[in-house]
Amino acid sequence: MDSTLQWETFEEVIMEVGVIIEVHDFPEARSPAFILHVDFGNERGILKTSAQITKRYSKDNLVGKRIVGVVNFPPKQIGPMISEFLLLGALDPIEGTALLEVDSDVPLGSRIA
């Protein structure tokens, strides 16, 4: 099986910059998780998702972070909530997932290329 990704396929993935504006506990999740509300700017607005990032982050240090999310997946039911985007991070089974963050003040909704 060829695992080479075609450019046309990659170009279909829409990744954008958003800022975390709210974080809530997600006690119904199978594994410890938060529910994140992320503002992707005027065009897309506020979307929510769940994230198993409690090992590395507290609720307080997440608010205000500029993150990267895939925003063109269909909504997905996760327990009692509907996830509206995929939060991107580097998986680390020891220290916990590390979010992909944007360290510059780029406009919300900026596309990742």
C-alpha positions in Angstrom: 0.0 0.0 0.0 1.4 3.4 -1.0 1.2 5.8 2.0 2.2 8.8 0.0 -0.3 11.6 0.4 -1.4 13.4 -2.8 -1.3 17.2 -2.8 -4.9 17.3 -3.9 -5.9 15.4 -0.8 -3.9 17.6 1.5 -5.3 20.7 -0.1 -8.8 19.6 1.0 -7.8 19.7 4.7 -8.7 23.1 6.1 -6.6 24.0 9.2 -7.1 27.4 10.8 -5.9 29.4 13.8 -8.3 29.8 16.7 -8.0 31.1 20.3 -9.4 29.1 23.2 -12.0 31.2 25.0 -13.6 28.7 27.4 -12.6 25.4 29.0 -14.9 23.1 30.9 -14.5 19.7 32.5 -15.9 16.8 30.6 -16.8 14.3 33.3 -18.8 12.0 30.9 -15.7 11.3 28.8 -14.2 7.8 29.0 -10.7 9.3 29.5 -10.0 12.6 31.4 -10.8 15.4 29.0 -11.9 19.0 28.6 -14.5 20.6 26.4 -12.9 23.6 24.6 -14.7 26.5 23.0 -12.5 28.1 20.3 -13.0 31.3 18.4 -11.9 31.0 14.8 -12.9 34.5 13.9 -15.7 36.3 12.1 -16.2 33.9 9.2 -16.4 30.6 11.2 -17.2 31.8 14.7 -16.9 29.7 17.9 -16.6 25.9 17.6 -16.3 23.3 20.4 -14.5 20.1 20.7 -13.3 17.7 23.4 -9.6 17.1 24.1 -7.7 14.6 26.2 -5.1 17.1 27.3 -5.6 17.1 31.1 -2.3 15.5 31.8 -0.3 18.5 30.3 -2.7 21.4 30.8 -5.0 22.9 33.4 -8.1 24.8 32.5 -6.5 28.1 33.5 -3.5 27.8 31.3 -5.5 27.0 28.2 -7.6 30.1 27.9 -6.0 32.5 25.4 -3.8 30.0 23.6 -3.8 30.3 19.8 -4.2 26.7 18.5 -4.6 24.9 15.2 -7.7 23.0 14.3 -9.0 21.1 11.3 -12.4 22.8 10.7 -13.9 20.9 7.8 -14.6 17.5 9.4 -18.3 16.7 9.8 -19.6 17.1 13.4 -18.9 14.0 15.6 -20.8 12.8 18.6 -18.5 12.3 21.6 -20.6 11.1 24.5 -23.2 13.8 25.2 -21.4 16.5 23.2 -20.9 17.1 19.5 -17.3 17.9 18.4 -17.2 20.6 15.7 -13.5 20.5 14.8 -10.3 18.5 15.4 -7.7 20.0 17.7 -4.2 19.3 16.5 -1.4 18.2 18.9 1.7 16.1 19.3 0.9 12.8 21.0 3.1 12.1 24.0 2.0 9.1 26.1 4.3 10.0 29.0 3.8 13.8 29.4 0.4 14.1 27.6 -0.5 15.6 24.3 1.1 18.9 23.5 -1.1 21.4 21.5 0.1 22.8 18.2 0.2 26.5 19.1 0.7 29.6 17.0 3.2 32.0 18.8 2.3 35.1 16.8 -0.7 37.3 16.9 -2.1 36.3 13.5 -5.8 37.0 12.7 -8.2 34.3 13.9 -9.3 32.0 11.1 -5.9 32.3 9.4 -5.4 29.3 7.2 -2.5 26.9 7.8 -0.7 26.1 4.6 
